[in-house]
């Protein structure tokens, strides 16, 4: 084996992923990168057998082939065909299979895409299969999928797509569902703007009701600080080297379930409103340390303190519960702005939409959720103010 190939193998074996490199040692020693130190032992190793190691290398080679635009046949020849008896390796195999199917769907190879989606267990595969079957005019097969009993393991985004398909494909009228809470909205007219979100923030801002442009920064930071110890708990096979920015299974559908008891304790602190001191203390102790939900640039102790002063614990609980239901998808889509009313200990979230701009699906799901749980959130529709003659 050539030296470069051997070094690549050793690097993959040490890091357990394909994006980190040996310079992590130098950057960490220089203090440029700071990592949470998690106690690891024999039970925390990444692989349990030689077979797992070979499967991991095979996944790496298949991913490389996909990135280099190899044919589907060549990628699939490298991808393990059988399920891997290792949870996060199997999740990576399913994700790669989904990526191949998605590429073939985009290129018009619908039959192969449908076959791959049908075999794939990655979230979203079932909804994509229905879309491909519709494009092939295989309506009966698509209808059969959407009319099957609901699968409790489906993530929210996929359930929504399947419900849309059911409405398209079902010939008879569906039973009317109860009316949902309406998404609140406001109107703002501006003469001009460069970045519409920042201009709206300035127009709504006042001394007694400051507005901050936060987008996904604030809620994710509160979540990451609130459950820091849970994220970095030494779950077996989640941590296996000292340079991990996140547990290996972070984006797995089973992430929260594997830590259910720990999250129950964290939610209990929220119920008792014991979270504020803990979040602030974690912020002070961990500044600059890698956390997949905490982006330190733009984050301040003042912003965290103001948010905890104004956002009720019950609202944080609702938001965190939905995030945990599907971390990969529900950690984005939050409103652009937050307006605080410190004297009244309240707040509102504001999603800004310029002329012709509409809510994206993941944003709409959050706004509906906020409305259903009485969390104050509005869509701010911006129009251009008419010039005065």
C-alpha positions, 0 to 999 in steps of 0.5 A, spaced: 500 500 500 502 506 498 504 511 503 499 516 502 493 511 501 496 508 508 496 515 511 488 516 509 486 510 512 489 511 518 486 518 518 479 516 517 480 510 522 482 515 527 477 521 526 471 516 524 469 521 519 472 524 512 472 532 513 477 532 519 485 532 518 491 532 522 492 539 522 487 539 528 492 537 532 496 543 531 490 548 531 488 545 538 495 546 540 495 553 538 488 554 542 485 556 535 480 550 536 477 548 542 474 542 543 469 539 549 473 534 552 469 527 553 471 521 557 472 516 552 474 508 554 474 502 551 466 502 550 467 509 546 470 506 540 468 507 533 468 500 531 467 494 534 470 489 529 474 489 522 468 488 518 466 495 521 472 498 519 472 495 512 465 498 511 467 505 513 472 505 508 467 502 503 463 508 505 468 513 504 470 510 497 463 510 495 462 518 497 468 520 494 466 516 487 459 520 488 463 527 489 467 525 483 461 524 478 462 517 477 456 513 474 451 510 479 453 503 478 460 505 480 458 508 486 453 502 488 459 497 487 463 500 492 457 501 497 455 495 502 449 492 499 447 489 506 445 493 512 451 494 517 450 492 524 452 498 526 447 504 527 451 510 525 455 506 519 448 504 517 445 511 517 451 513 513 450 508 508 442 510 508 444 517 507 449 515 501 444 511 498 439 517 498 444 521 495 445 517 489 437 516 488 437 524 488 442 525 483 439 519 479 432 523 479 435 529 478 438 527 471 432 523 469 434 516 471 427 515 474 427 507 474 433 507 478 431 512 482 425 509 484 428 502 486 433 506 490 428 510 494 424 503 495 430 500 498 432 506 502 431 508 510 433 515 510 428 520 512 425 523 506 426 517 501 419 515 502 416 522 500 421 522 494 419 515 491 412 517 491 414 523 487 418 519 482 412 514 481 408 520 480 413 522 474 412 515 471 405 515 471 405 509 476 399 513 480 396 506 483 403 505 486 404 512 489 397 512 492 398 505 495 404 508 499 400 514 501 394 510 503 398 506 508 397 507 515 402 512 518 409 511 520 410 514 527 418 514 525 417 519 519 420 526 520 415 531 520 417 534 513 416 527 510 409 527 513 407 533 510 410 531 503 406 525 504 400 528 506 400 533 500 401 527 495 395 524 499 391 530 497 393 530 490 392 522 489 386 521 493 380 522 488 375 522 494 374 528 498 378 528 505 375 529 511 376 536 513 381 537 518 380 542 524 382 549 523 389 551 525 391 557 528 393 562 523 400 565 522 400 572 524 402 578 520 404 585 520 406 590 514 412 595 514 413 600 508 420 602 507 423 607 502 429 603 500 433 598 503 440 594 502 439 588 507 431 588 508 432 584 515 436 589 518 432 595 515 426 592 518 430 591 525 432 598 525 425 601 523 422 597 529 427 598 534 426 602 540 429 604 546 424 600 550 423 594 545 430 593 542 430 588 536 436 584 534 437 580 528 438 573 530 435 568 525 438 561 527 443 564 532 439 565 538 435 559 539 440 554 537 445 557 542 440 557 547 438 550 545 446 548 545 447 551 552 441 548 555 443 541 554 451 542 553 452 536 558 447 532 554 450 533 547 457 531 550 455 525 554 459 519 553 454 515 549 458 509 547 460 509 540 459 517 540 465 520 542 472 516 540 477 522 539 479 528 542 477 533 536 470 531 536 465 537 535 459 533 536 457 526 537 457 521 531 450 520 532 448 527 532 443 527 526 441 520 527 433 520 528 435 516 534 439 521 538 434 524 543 432 517 544 438 514 546 439 520 551 432 520 553 433 520 561 438 525 560 433 530 556 428 528 561 432 531 567 434 537 562 426 539 561 425 538 569 430 544 570 426 548 565 419 546 568 422 548 575 425 555 571 432 553 574 435 553 567 437 561 567 443 560 571 445 554 568 445 557 561 449 563 563 454 559 567 455 554 561 456 560 556 461 563 561 465 557 562 465 554 554 466 561 550 469 559 544 469 551 545 466 547 539 458 546 539 454 544 533 449 549 535 453 555 538 456 560 533 460 564 538 461 570 533 455 575 534 453 571 541 454 575 547 452 574 554 447 580 554 443 577 548 443 571 552 441 574 558 436 578 555 433 572 551 432 568 558 429 574 561 424 575 556 422 568 553 418 564 558 421 557 560 414 554 557 416 557 550 423 554 550 420 547 552 416 547 546 421 549 541 426 544 544 421 539 544 420 540 536 428 541 535 429 534 538 424 531 534 428 532 528 435 536 529 437 535 522 431 539 519 428 543 525 435 547 527 433 552 522 428 556 519 427 560 525 425 567 524 430 573 522 428 578 528 427 578 535 424 584 539 424 584 546 420 588 551 424 587 557 419 591 562 414 586 560 418 580 560 415 578 553 418 578 546 416 576 539 419 573 533 419 576 526 420 573 520 421 578 514 419 577 507 420 582 502 416 584 496 415 577 492 418 573 497 414 567 501 415 562 507 419 556 505 416 550 507 421 549 513 419 556 515 412 555 514 412 549 519 415 553 524 410 559 524 404 554 524 408 551 530 408 557 534 401 559 532 399 553 535 403 553 541 401 561 543 408 563 541 408 570 539 411 570 532 409 574 526 411 575 518 413 582 517 411 583 509 415 589 507 413 593 501 416 599 498 413 606 500 411 611 495 415 617 494 411 623 496 410 628 491 
